[in-house]
Amino acid sequence: MPKYPKISLNNLYLLLLLLLPFVQLCYQTFNKNYYPLDLNILEFLGNQRNLLLDFIFTNVYRISNTYVTGTIVLIALITLISQRYWSEVKALVFATLGILLLVDKVLKPFFDRDRPPKPRLVSDLSPDSFPSGHAAGNLVFYFYMSFIIATRYPHLTKYVYGVATCLVLLIGFSSVYVKAHWTTDILGGYVFGYCWLLISLNLLQFLTQRQSKSSKPPWRPPP
């Protein structure tokens, strides 16, 4: 069983640094006082559109949707189960299912923000957009798996986290490009997802420590 490092205090400091602008963003979104930045970025990207970019970012968005990501999560769960990584399985279910329920069933209905206006490059979207579950869910999953892989293979740490970062940023950008989300939806999703990721990783550490203690044989005095 891998021994996971403690979550660095730098991660907590970064979260605290992000909380103030995040709370301000939530407040303005709840009061329907939206940022002009959203419209400016949407207009700018609309002026850059062409068939190649449309094809690339539409497919990036589609292959990172709930169904495809859900399949990847299922494969990850099966792999962890086959290795008998029970703590990792429990924490992964908590991380991915928790972020899905919180964003889609609680936060989006609460803020009730409409998606960018049509026409869009994708369809069949729910009406609410803030915060982005697309951004939050993918951030939680890919960085959670990166934490596990980097712990087991430390020499791959910078590559694993580098790939995860590029994937999450690309998914966020594609969501704005296809007009599925406003830019502030993505930023809100990243911050909330990062918060949930830290909670999930702390749960993972707690579960692995408890499992490690329970698997130790009871102490016996020497004969």
Backbone as CSV, one residue per row, in Angstrom:
resi,resn,N_x,N_y,N_z,CA_x,CA_y,CA_z,C_x,C_y,C_z
1,MET,0.853,-1.190,0.000,0.000,0.000,0.000,0.891,1.243,0.000
2,PRO,0.669,2.168,-0.937,1.498,3.375,-0.983,1.313,4.224,0.266
3,LYS,2.383,4.892,0.663,2.295,5.837,1.766,2.247,7.244,1.167
4,TYR,1.110,7.878,1.279,0.913,9.159,0.616,1.498,10.296,1.444
5,PRO,2.123,11.263,0.761,2.682,12.419,1.490,1.571,13.311,2.011
6,LYS,1.880,14.069,3.043,0.909,15.016,3.559,0.671,16.128,2.551
7,ILE,-0.562,16.624,2.519,-0.888,17.719,1.623,-0.128,18.967,2.085
8,SER,0.634,19.540,1.176,1.450,20.699,1.528,0.589,21.874,1.970
9,LEU,1.105,22.625,2.943,0.404,23.827,3.394,0.285,24.857,2.274
10,ASN,1.178,24.782,1.284,1.105,25.712,0.159,-0.216,25.568,-0.589
11,ASN,-0.746,24.348,-0.625,-2.034,24.126,-1.276,-3.153,24.840,-0.522
12,LEU,-3.081,24.800,0.804,-4.077,25.496,1.618,-3.951,27.013,1.463
13,TYR,-2.714,27.513,1.426,-2.502,28.947,1.242,-3.053,29.409,-0.108
14,LEU,-2.835,28.591,-1.145,-3.353,28.934,-2.470,-4.871,28.980,-2.459
15,LEU,-5.477,28.009,-1.778,-6.938,27.992,-1.689,-7.458,29.243,-0.975
16,LEU,-6.818,29.608,0.133,-7.228,30.803,0.875,-7.084,32.051,0.011
17,LEU,-6.035,32.081,-0.807,-5.814,33.213,-1.704,-6.916,33.315,-2.753
18,LEU,-7.440,32.159,-3.179,-8.466,32.137,-4.221,-9.875,32.348,-3.682
19,LEU,-10.046,32.169,-2.374,-11.398,32.199,-1.822,-12.069,33.565,-1.933
20,LEU,-11.308,34.632,-1.698,-11.912,35.968,-1.734,-12.464,36.312,-3.120
21,PRO,-11.669,36.182,-4.200,-12.255,36.446,-5.525,-13.361,35.460,-5.882
22,PHE,-13.274,34.226,-5.374,-14.313,33.237,-5.657,-15.630,33.629,-4.999
23,VAL,-15.560,34.073,-3.742,-16.772,34.511,-3.042,-17.374,35.724,-3.747
24,GLN,-16.517,36.654,-4.187,-16.995,37.825,-4.921,-17.675,37.408,-6.220
25,LEU,-17.076,36.444,-6.908,-17.662,35.935,-8.149,-19.020,35.293,-7.890
26,CYS,-19.110,34.512,-6.832,-20.381,33.873,-6.478,-21.442,34.918,-6.143
27,TYR,-21.036,35.938,-5.410,-21.976,36.994,-5.011,-22.528,37.711,-6.235
28,GLN,-21.655,38.079,-7.151,-22.100,38.801,-8.349,-22.952,37.907,-9.245
29,THR,-22.596,36.651,-9.334,-23.376,35.730,-10.156,-24.768,35.529,-9.577
30,PHE,-24.847,35.380,-8.267,-26.142,35.187,-7.618,-27.047,36.400,-7.827
31,ASN,-26.455,37.588,-7.850,-27.222,38.815,-8.031,-27.369,39.217,-9.503
32,LYS,-26.989,38.301,-10.407,-27.116,38.525,-11.853,-26.319,39.749,-12.310
33,ASN,-25.240,40.029,-11.595,-24.372,41.147,-11.965,-23.112,40.560,-12.589
34,TYR,-23.195,40.287,-13.875,-22.154,39.511,-14.534,-20.984,40.383,-14.993
35,TYR,-19.835,39.720,-15.164,-18.622,40.418,-15.564,-18.621,40.707,-17.068
36,PRO,-18.279,41.949,-17.478,-18.151,42.256,-18.920,-17.101,41.389,-19.604
37,LEU,-16.135,40.885,-18.805,-15.087,40.018,-19.351,-15.687,38.839,-20.099
38,ASP,-16.770,38.291,-19.594,-17.390,37.127,-20.235,-17.813,37.437,-21.665
39,LEU,-18.505,38.534,-21.858,-18.964,38.913,-23.193,-17.799,39.251,-24.108
40,ASN,-16.785,39.914,-23.573,-15.624,40.287,-24.386,-14.875,39.054,-24.896
41,ILE,-14.694,38.078,-24.012,-13.990,36.853,-24.416,-14.828,36.072,-25.416
42,LEU,-16.129,36.007,-25.194,-17.007,35.294,-26.120,-16.972,35.942,-27.509
43,GLU,-16.976,37.254,-27.524,-16.923,37.971,-28.810,-15.579,37.759,-29.496
44,PHE,-14.501,37.810,-28.710,-13.164,37.613,-29.276,-13.023,36.222,-29.899
45,LEU,-13.454,35.196,-29.157,-13.345,33.832,-29.674,-14.233,33.636,-30.902
46,GLY,-15.390,34.293,-30.905,-16.270,34.199,-32.068,-15.617,34.746,-33.318
47,ASN,-14.776,35.771,-33.162,-14.086,36.357,-34.311,-12.922,35.494,-34.793
48,GLN,-12.447,34.578,-33.945,-11.318,33.716,-34.327,-11.761,32.372,-34.913
49,ARG,-13.038,32.138,-34.943,-13.530,30.812,-35.336,-13.214,30.481,-36.782
50,ASN,-12.902,29.209,-37.005,-12.770,28.654,-38.355,-13.076,27.170,-38.277
51,LEU,-13.146,26.504,-39.396,-13.579,25.101,-39.420,-12.642,24.193,-38.637
52,LEU,-11.330,24.451,-38.724,-10.367,23.599,-38.022,-10.502,23.735,-36.514
53,LEU,-10.556,24.989,-36.022,-10.697,25.200,-34.586,-12.036,24.677,-34.077
54,ASP,-13.075,24.872,-34.865,-14.394,24.341,-34.482,-14.328,22.830,-34.301
55,PHE,-13.682,22.163,-35.244,-13.575,20.694,-35.200,-12.782,20.247,-33.968
56,ILE,-11.644,20.904,-33.725,-10.770,20.502,-32.615,-11.470,20.673,-31.273
57,PHE,-11.974,21.868,-31.020,-12.485,22.159,-29.683,-13.870,21.560,-29.440
58,THR,-14.638,21.352,-30.496,-15.910,20.646,-30.320,-15.668,19.208,-29.887
59,ASN,-14.668,18.572,-30.500,-14.379,17.180,-30.147,-13.691,17.062,-28.795
60,VAL,-12.861,18.047,-28.448,-12.274,18.052,-27.100,-13.377,18.119,-26.056
61,TYR,-14.347,18.996,-26.305,-15.458,19.122,-25.358,-16.255,17.820,-25.273
62,ARG,-16.528,17.216,-26.408,-17.348,15.999,-26.429,-16.666,14.818,-25.759
63,ILE,-15.357,14.676,-25.964,-14.673,13.515,-25.369,-14.353,13.740,-23.893
64,SER,-14.677,14.933,-23.388,-14.481,15.177,-21.955,-15.821,15.343,-21.247
65,ASN,-16.908,14.933,-21.902,-18.224,15.091,-21.285,-18.448,14.053,-20.190
66,THR,-19.610,14.102,-19.591,-19.892,13.246,-18.428,-19.798,11.768,-18.773
67,TYR,-20.285,11.382,-19.956,-20.319,9.960,-20.310,-18.920,9.407,-20.548
68,VAL,-18.102,10.148,-21.298,-16.744,9.676,-21.578,-15.894,9.696,-20.313
69,THR,-15.963,10.819,-19.581,-15.198,10.897,-18.330,-15.671,9.847,-17.337
70,GLY,-16.991,9.607,-17.309,-17.527,8.561,-16.437,-16.966,7.193,-16.772
71,THR,-16.786,6.930,-18.070,-16.187,5.657,-18.495,-14.743,5.550,-18.032
72,ILE,-13.995,6.660,-18.143,-12.598,6.669,-17.696,-12.523,6.467,-16.184
73,VAL,-13.441,7.098,-15.461,-13.494,6.907,-14.005,-13.771,5.446,-13.672
74,LEU,-14.690,4.828,-14.411,-15.006,3.408,-14.180,-13.790,2.529,-14.419
75,ILE,-13.037,2.811,-15.479,-11.810,2.050,-15.759,-10.812,2.227,-14.620
76,ALA,-10.692,3.471,-14.125,-9.779,3.730,-13.006,-10.215,2.953,-11.761
77,LEU,-11.525,2.919,-11.500,-12.036,2.176,-10.343,-11.750,0.686,-10.469
78,ILE,-11.981,0.131,-11.652,-11.722,-1.296,-11.878,-10.240,-1.608,-11.672
79,THR,-9.375,-0.720,-12.162,-7.929,-0.912,-11.999,-7.536,-0.881,-10.524
80,LEU,-8.065,0.075,-9.782,-7.751,0.178,-8.354,-8.295,-1.025,-7.578
81,ILE,-9.499,-1.473,-7.945,-10.078,-2.642,-7.284,-9.230,-3.885,-7.544
82,SER,-8.756,-4.030,-8.785,-7.933,-5.199,-9.123,-6.629,-5.209,-8.335
83,GLN,-6.151,-4.016,-7.955,-4.936,-3.912,-7.145,-5.229,-3.922,-5.647
84,ARG,-6.526,-4.034,-5.308,-6.984,-4.028,-3.913,-6.619,-2.731,-3.192
85,TYR,-6.730,-1.640,-3.918,-6.515,-0.325,-3.328,-7.865,0.197,-2.843
86,TRP,-8.329,-0.350,-1.723,-9.690,-0.062,-1.280,-9.854,1.382,-0.812
87,SER,-8.871,1.913,-0.157,-8.962,3.304,0.297,-9.039,4.258,-0.894
88,GLU,-8.227,3.976,-1.918,-8.228,4.806,-3.116,-9.572,4.737,-3.839
89,VAL,-10.182,3.556,-3.838,-11.488,3.388,-4.465,-12.547,4.223,-3.739
90,LYS,-12.578,4.113,-2.421,-13.573,4.857,-1.640,-13.408,6.370,-1.826
91,ALA,-12.164,6.835,-1.770,-11.929,8.273,-1.907,-12.237,8.759,-3.318
92,LEU,-11.981,7.918,-4.329,-12.294,8.303,-5.708,-13.799,8.411,-5.921
93,VAL,-14.555,7.479,-5.363,-16.019,7.554,-5.457,-16.514,8.825,-4.763
94,PHE,-15.973,9.097,-3.589,-16.345,10.320,-2.860,-16.016,11.560,-3.687
95,ALA,-14.833,11.576,-4.297,-14.380,12.754,-5.042,-15.235,13.007,-6.278
96,THR,-15.431,11.971,-7.092,-16.109,12.159,-8.383,-17.625,12.259,-8.238
97,LEU,-18.211,11.376,-7.435,-19.662,11.434,-7.245,-20.050,12.682,-6.453
98,GLY,-19.229,13.028,-5.478,-19.510,14.203,-4.657,-19.513,15.483,-5.466
99,ILE,-18.500,15.670,-6.327,-18.424,16.898,-7.122,-19.580,16.970,-8.110
100,LEU,-19.971,15.820,-8.657,-21.084,15.784,-9.610,-22.389,16.204,-8.945
101,LEU,-22.663,15.648,-7.777,-23.908,15.957,-7.082,-23.929,17.399,-6.575
102,LEU,-22.818,17.851,-6.017,-22.779,19.201,-5.476,-22.967,20.261,-6.561
103,VAL,-22.281,20.082,-7.681,-22.367,21.086,-8.745,-23.714,21.036,-9.448
104,ASP,-24.112,19.841,-9.895,-25.321,19.737,-10.721,-26.621,19.836,-9.929
105,LYS,-26.621,19.337,-8.700,-27.869,19.287,-7.931,-28.010,20.410,-6.906
106,VAL,-26.898,21.056,-6.559,-26.962,22.094,-5.523,-26.563,23.464,-6.070
107,LEU,-25.335,23.580,-6.549,-24.808,24.895,-6.903,-25.445,25.483,-8.161
108,LYS,-25.554,24.693,-9.212,-26.131,25.235,-10.448,-27.574,25.704,-10.267
109,PRO,-28.457,24.908,-9.651,-29.817,25.419,-9.403,-29.834,26.639,-8.486
110,PHE,-28.900,26.688,-7.538,-28.870,27.819,-6.597,-28.526,29.124,-7.324
111,PHE,-27.490,29.100,-8.165,-27.070,30.322,-8.856,-27.932,30.618,-10.088
112,ASP,-28.460,29.587,-10.714,-29.440,29.741,-11.786,-28.955,30.709,-12.875
113,ARG,-27.767,30.478,-13.360,-27.214,31.323,-14.419,-27.421,30.663,-15.782
114,ASP,-27.912,31.426,-16.738,-28.120,30.902,-18.083,-26.792,30.712,-18.800
115,ARG,-26.764,29.751,-19.697,-25.584,29.527,-20.518,-25.454,30.634,-21.569
116,PRO,-24.293,30.711,-22.223,-24.133,31.699,-23.299,-25.209,31.513,-24.376
117,PRO,-25.545,32.604,-25.073,-26.633,32.526,-26.056,-26.298,31.640,-27.253
118,LYS,-27.322,31.080,-27.853,-27.141,30.308,-29.077,-26.863,31.265,-30.228
119,PRO,-26.279,30.757,-31.345,-25.996,29.347,-31.640,-24.729,28.856,-30.936
120,ARG,-24.742,27.571,-30.588,-23.590,26.940,-29.964,-23.094,25.819,-30.868
121,LEU,-21.890,25.345,-30.570,-21.320,24.232,-31.342,-21.706,22.884,-30.754
122,VAL,-22.346,22.889,-29.595,-22.817,21.653,-28.965,-24.255,21.853,-28.519
123,SER,-24.956,20.756,-28.321,-26.359,20.828,-27.915,-26.615,19.893,-26.742
124,ASP,-27.892,19.760,-26.368,-28.297,18.875,-25.272,-27.617,19.245,-23.955
125,LEU,-27.601,20.536,-23.655,-26.994,21.008,-22.412,-28.085,21.359,-21.415
126,SER,-27.780,21.181,-20.129,-28.704,21.628,-19.091,-28.766,23.156,-19.109
127,PRO,-29.825,23.766,-18.589,-29.964,25.226,-18.693,-28.995,26.031,-17.825
128,ASP,-28.552,25.481,-16.695,-27.717,26.245,-15.763,-26.231,26.058,-16.065
129,SER,-25.443,27.099,-15.773,-24.038,27.032,-16.195,-23.002,27.302,-15.108
130,PHE,-23.390,27.879,-13.963,-22.379,28.251,-12.965,-22.528,27.456,-11.676
131,PRO,-21.410,26.926,-11.164,-20.081,26.825,-11.767,-20.021,25.663,-12.746
132,SER,-18.979,25.599,-13.524,-18.862,24.548,-14.533,-18.534,23.197,-13.901
133,GLY,-19.459,22.252,-14.015,-19.184,20.894,-13.557,-18.161,20.215,-14.441
134,HIS,-18.127,20.623,-15.703,-17.154,20.114,-16.660,-15.737,20.405,-16.167
135,ALA,-15.507,21.658,-15.772,-14.181,22.057,-15.294,-13.878,21.447,-13.927
136,ALA,-14.839,21.524,-13.013,-14.614,21.029,-11.651,-14.391,19.525,-11.627
137,GLY,-15.254,18.779,-12.322,-15.166,17.325,-12.290,-13.882,16.794,-12.900
138,ASN,-13.484,17.357,-14.042,-12.250,16.896,-14.679,-11.027,17.266,-13.859
139,LEU,-11.034,18.452,-13.247,-9.907,18.830,-12.392,-9.768,17.856,-11.227
140,VAL,-10.872,17.555,-10.569,-10.832,16.642,-9.416,-10.319,15.270,-9.832
141,PHE,-10.866,14.724,-10.905,-10.490,13.367,-11.296,-9.030,13.273,-11.741
142,TYR,-8.621,14.148,-12.651,-7.275,14.010,-13.222,-6.188,14.330,-12.203
143,PHE,-6.435,15.275,-11.303,-5.414,15.563,-10.300,-5.439,14.542,-9.164
144,TYR,-6.589,13.962,-8.884,-6.652,12.876,-7.902,-5.821,11.689,-8.402
145,MET,-6.017,11.292,-9.656,-5.262,10.175,-10.221,-3.782,10.528,-10.339
146,SER,-3.481,11.796,-10.624,-2.080,12.217,-10.696,-1.392,12.064,-9.346
147,PHE,-2.116,12.388,-8.280,-1.575,12.256,-6.926,-1.223,10.797,-6.633
148,ILE,-2.110,9.882,-7.007,-1.866,8.461,-6.769,-0.681,7.956,-7.598
149,ILE,-0.682,8.305,-8.898,0.382,7.837,-9.790,1.726,8.422,-9.376
150,ALA,1.749,9.719,-9.036,3.004,10.366,-8.660,3.566,9.792,-7.360
151,THR,2.688,9.360,-6.466,3.150,8.742,-5.213,3.796,7.394,-5.492
152,ARG,3.214,6.644,-6.412,3.741,5.315,-6.723,4.975,5.391,-7.622
153,TYR,4.997,6.382,-8.513,6.125,6.540,-9.443,6.651,7.980,-9.336
154,PRO,7.417,8.290,-8.303,7.855,9.675,-8.059,8.627,10.293,-9.227
155,HIS,9.340,9.473,-9.997,10.130,10.012,-11.110,9.246,10.542,-12.239
156,LEU,7.959,10.211,-12.202,7.032,10.692,-13.228,6.206,11.897,-12.767
157,THR,6.493,12.397,-11.573,5.630,13.422,-10.972,5.394,14.619,-11.882
158,LYS,6.464,15.230,-12.368,6.293,16.460,-13.146,5.581,16.191,-14.476
159,TYR,5.781,14.996,-15.040,5.119,14.670,-16.301,3.625,14.416,-16.081
160,VAL,3.312,13.690,-15.010,1.914,13.362,-14.716,1.114,14.630,-14.430
161,TYR,1.652,15.480,-13.572,0.947,16.725,-13.247,0.922,17.681,-14.439
162,GLY,1.961,17.644,-15.262,1.991,18.481,-16.452,0.895,18.100,-17.431
163,VAL,0.735,16.801,-17.662,-0.323,16.323,-18.563,-1.696,16.656,-17.993
164,ALA,-1.878,16.439,-16.684,-3.170,16.728,-16.055,-3.518,18.211,-16.183
165,THR,-2.530,19.071,-15.966,-2.765,20.516,-16.067,-3.164,20.911,-17.477
166,CYS,-2.449,20.397,-18.468,-2.770,20.710,-19.867,-4.173,20.223,-20.226
167,LEU,-4.529,19.027,-19.779,-5.853,18.485,-20.068,-6.958,19.350,-19.476
168,VAL,-6.796,19.719,-18.211,-7.828,20.496,-17.528,-7.978,21.880,-18.161
169,LEU,-6.863,22.520,-18.506,-6.929,23.835,-19.151,-7.550,23.739,-20.537
170,LEU,-7.196,22.694,-21.285,-7.755,22.507,-22.624,-9.253,22.265,-22.568
171,ILE,-9.685,21.479,-21.599,-11.120,21.208,-21.434,-11.866,22.492,-21.075
172,GLY,-11.284,23.277,-20.180,-11.920,24.541,-19.811,-12.026,25.489,-20.988
173,PHE,-10.952,25.617,-21.759,-10.967,26.505,-22.919,-11.983,26.042,-23.954
174,SER,-12.033,24.742,-24.195,-12.975,24.220,-25.189,-14.418,24.494,-24.773
175,SER,-14.695,24.461,-23.476,-16.047,24.725,-22.985,-16.485,26.155,-23.306
176,VAL,-15.535,27.091,-23.203,-15.839,28.484,-23.535,-15.947,28.653,-25.050
177,TYR,-15.062,28.010,-25.777,-15.038,28.157,-27.234,-16.343,27.692,-27.879
178,VAL,-16.868,26.565,-27.418,-18.106,26.039,-28.020,-19.352,26.707,-27.455
179,LYS,-19.151,27.675,-26.549,-20.228,28.451,-25.924,-21.106,27.614,-24.997
180,ALA,-20.493,26.591,-24.393,-21.205,25.825,-23.371,-21.139,26.529,-22.026
181,HIS,-20.090,27.352,-21.836,-19.894,28.045,-20.560,-19.310,29.427,-20.791
182,TRP,-19.588,30.306,-19.817,-18.892,31.575,-19.728,-17.523,31.335,-19.087
183,THR,-16.606,32.260,-19.309,-15.265,32.119,-18.722,-15.325,32.058,-17.202
184,THR,-16.178,32.875,-16.589,-16.266,32.861,-15.128,-16.891,31.574,-14.599
185,ASP,-17.679,30.877,-15.417,-18.165,29.548,-15.031,-16.986,28.601,-14.845
186,ILE,-16.047,28.685,-15.792,-14.875,27.805,-15.756,-13.996,28.140,-14.551
187,LEU,-13.756,29.430,-14.340,-12.925,29.840,-13.201,-13.557,29.414,-11.880
188,GLY,-14.875,29.590,-11.767,-15.575,29.143,-10.562,-15.490,27.641,-10.384
189,GLY,-15.601,26.900,-11.490,-15.482,25.446,-11.440,-14.098,24.995,-11.007
190,TYR,-13.068,25.687,-11.491,-11.703,25.348,-11.099,-11.491,25.541,-9.596
191,VAL,-11.940,26.670,-9.070,-11.713,26.951,-7.647,-12.490,25.972,-6.769
192,PHE,-13.757,25.750,-7.102,-14.549,24.820,-6.304,-13.998,23.401,-6.432
193,GLY,-13.594,23.031,-7.648,-13.006,21.709,-7.846,-11.721,21.533,-7.071
194,TYR,-10.907,22.576,-7.004,-9.647,22.517,-6.250,-9.925,22.323,-4.762
195,CYS,-10.928,23.019,-4.261,-11.320,22.867,-2.859,-11.762,21.431,-2.585
196,TRP,-12.594,20.891,-3.460,-13.091,19.520,-3.282,-11.966,18.502,-3.433
197,LEU,-11.007,18.795,-4.293,-9.851,17.916,-4.473,-9.060,17.811,-3.175
198,LEU,-8.810,18.933,-2.513,-8.058,18.911,-1.255,-8.803,18.112,-0.185
199,ILE,-10.128,18.277,-0.138,-10.929,17.501,0.808,-10.803,16.011,0.504
200,SER,-10.877,15.663,-0.770,-10.806,14.253,-1.183,-9.443,13.642,-0.888
201,LEU,-8.382,14.405,-1.113,-7.038,13.885,-0.849,-6.792,13.715,0.646
202,ASN,-7.340,14.604,1.446,-7.236,14.423,2.899,-8.030,13.204,3.363
203,LEU,-9.183,12.965,2.733,-9.943,11.752,3.036,-9.139,10.517,2.656
204,LEU,-8.477,10.555,1.505,-7.645,9.432,1.071,-6.556,9.139,2.095
205,GLN,-5.892,10.169,2.585,-4.850,9.963,3.588,-5.413,9.358,4.865
206,PHE,-6.563,9.852,5.295,-7.194,9.315,6.500,-7.537,7.836,6.326
207,LEU,-8.112,7.475,5.178,-8.511,6.086,4.934,-7.307,5.158,4.848
208,THR,-6.244,5.610,4.189,-5.059,4.751,4.055,-4.371,4.564,5.404
209,GLN,-4.331,5.609,6.214,-3.723,5.484,7.547,-4.523,4.519,8.417
210,ARG,-5.853,4.620,8.341,-6.699,3.721,9.136,-6.565,2.280,8.656
211,GLN,-6.506,2.094,7.335,-6.358,0.742,6.786,-5.012,0.153,7.163
212,SER,-3.974,0.998,7.150,-2.634,0.534,7.502,-2.578,0.079,8.955
213,LYS,-3.233,0.820,9.842,-3.241,0.454,11.257,-4.020,-0.837,11.486
214,SER,-5.145,-0.988,10.788,-5.975,-2.179,10.996,-5.353,-3.447,10.426
215,SER,-4.424,-3.270,9.450,-3.799,-4.445,8.830,-2.566,-4.915,9.576
216,LYS,-2.084,-4.105,10.529,-0.914,-4.526,11.304,-1.299,-5.630,12.276
217,PRO,-0.463,-6.673,12.401,-0.770,-7.732,13.375,-0.678,-7.203,14.798
218,PRO,-1.481,-7.702,15.705,-1.445,-7.224,17.086,-0.090,-7.500,17.733
219,TRP,0.336,-6.598,18.600,1.621,-6.750,19.249,1.559,-7.894,20.259
220,ARG,2.608,-8.699,20.235,2.703,-9.809,21.175,4.027,-9.692,21.941
221,PRO,3.993,-9.933,23.225,5.257,-9.853,23.986,6.191,-10.974,23.569
222,PRO,7.446,-10.734,23.599,8.418,-11.807,23.231,8.329,-12.966,24.207
223,PRO,8.541,-14.165,23.717,8.465,-15.332,24.614,9.582,-15.331,25.639
